[in-house]
Each structure stands twice: as structure tokens, then as C-alpha cells.
Amino acid sequence: MISKEFLFAFSLFPYLGFLWFLSRNKQAPKLAVIGFYMTLVFVGVTIPAGIYAKVVYGEQLANVDWLHGGAEFFLTLSNILIVLGFRQAVNQRRQLLK
């Protein structure tokens, strides 16, 4: 049986491929691309936070509110950047069509 840790680690490769293609697409909104890269920051923060929660508190990350909230902040930030980037692109497109 394949472990969830293996699937999590393996899922990084398709996402890196997505980022590689997205960053080479000249039409992709820059702010949205930054947001998608920020998702990697979220993952990079979540892994050590989860380990810390397990070692120090003997709990899963989701059960240690201050660590979980701190890690989720980076996901929220990445989502905001993605939305703002695409919103900006839509608004620019609308201006061109007027």
C-alpha cells in the first residue's frame, strides 16, 4: 500500500512542472504566478511546523492552533495573490476590449 507521505512527496513533481510551464507563459499574470510559488512556501513552512507539533506537543499540526494558524497564513496569502493576479488580468483585458 502506498503511504500518504509518499503521495504527498510525489505530488510535488507535477506541481513543479506546472510552475515551470506557468512561469514560461508570457500571458500568465505575474502576481498570480507569485501566488502559485507562494504555495511552495506554504508547504515549506507546514512540514517543519508539523514535525515540531509532533515532537514538542505529541499532536498533529491541526491540533496545535498557533502553529496551524501560522502555517495556514501562507496558504491564505498565496490564494490572495492568485486571485488578485487574475483579477488584475481580467480588468486589463476589459480595458483593452473597450
C-alpha positions as CSV (number, residue, x, y, z in Angstrom):
1,M,0.0,0.0,0.0
2,I,1.3,3.5,-0.9
3,S,1.7,5.8,2.1
4,K,0.2,9.2,2.3
5,E,3.8,10.6,2.8
6,F,4.9,9.1,-0.5
7,L,1.9,10.5,-2.3
8,F,2.5,13.9,-0.8
9,A,6.2,13.9,-1.8
10,F,5.3,12.6,-5.3
11,S,2.7,15.3,-5.8
12,L,5.4,17.9,-5.7
13,F,6.8,16.9,-9.1
14,P,3.6,17.6,-11.1
15,Y,3.2,20.9,-9.3
16,L,6.8,21.8,-10.1
17,G,6.1,21.0,-13.7
18,F,3.0,23.2,-13.6
19,L,5.1,26.1,-12.2
20,W,7.8,25.6,-14.8
21,F,5.3,25.8,-17.7
22,L,3.3,28.6,-16.0
23,S,6.4,30.8,-15.4
24,R,7.3,30.5,-19.1
25,N,3.8,31.5,-20.3
26,K,4.1,35.2,-21.1
27,Q,0.3,35.7,-20.7
28,A,0.2,34.4,-17.1
29,P,-0.4,37.2,-14.6
30,K,2.8,37.8,-12.7
31,L,1.1,38.3,-9.4
32,A,-0.8,35.0,-9.8
33,V,2.4,33.2,-10.7
34,I,4.0,34.6,-7.5
35,G,0.9,33.3,-5.6
36,F,1.4,29.8,-7.1
37,Y,5.0,29.9,-6.0
38,M,3.9,31.0,-2.5
39,T,2.1,27.7,-2.3
40,L,5.6,26.1,-2.1
41,V,6.4,28.4,0.8
42,F,3.2,27.2,2.5
43,V,4.4,23.6,2.0
44,G,7.9,24.5,3.2
45,V,6.5,26.0,6.4
46,T,3.9,23.3,7.0
47,I,6.3,20.4,7.0
48,P,8.6,21.7,9.8
49,A,5.6,23.0,11.7
50,G,4.0,19.5,11.6
51,I,7.3,17.9,12.8
52,Y,7.5,20.5,15.6
53,A,3.9,19.9,16.7
54,K,4.6,16.1,16.8
55,V,7.9,16.3,18.6
56,V,7.1,19.1,21.1
57,Y,3.4,18.6,21.7
58,G,2.9,15.0,20.6
59,E,0.0,16.2,18.4
60,Q,-0.8,16.6,14.8
61,L,-0.3,20.1,13.4
62,A,-4.1,20.6,13.1
63,N,-4.4,20.3,16.9
64,V,-1.8,23.0,17.7
65,D,-3.7,26.1,16.9
66,W,-0.9,28.7,16.9
67,L,1.3,26.6,14.6
68,H,-1.6,25.6,12.4
69,G,-2.8,29.1,12.0
70,G,0.8,30.4,11.3
71,A,1.2,27.8,8.6
72,E,-2.2,28.4,7.1
73,F,-1.4,32.1,6.8
74,F,0.9,31.3,4.0
75,L,-1.8,29.4,2.1
76,T,-4.2,32.3,2.6
77,L,-1.5,34.7,1.3
78,S,-0.9,32.6,-1.8
79,N,-4.6,32.4,-2.5
80,I,-5.0,36.1,-2.2
81,L,-2.1,36.7,-4.6
82,I,-3.5,34.3,-7.1
83,V,-7.0,35.9,-7.0
84,L,-5.6,39.4,-7.2
85,G,-3.3,38.5,-10.1
86,F,-6.2,37.0,-12.2
87,R,-8.4,39.9,-11.2
88,Q,-5.8,42.3,-12.4
89,A,-5.5,40.4,-15.7
90,V,-9.3,40.4,-16.2
91,N,-9.5,44.1,-15.6
92,Q,-6.7,44.8,-18.0
93,R,-8.4,42.6,-20.6
94,R,-11.6,44.5,-20.1
95,Q,-9.8,47.8,-20.7
96,L,-8.4,46.5,-24.0
97,L,-11.8,45.5,-25.2
98,K,-13.4,48.9,-24.6
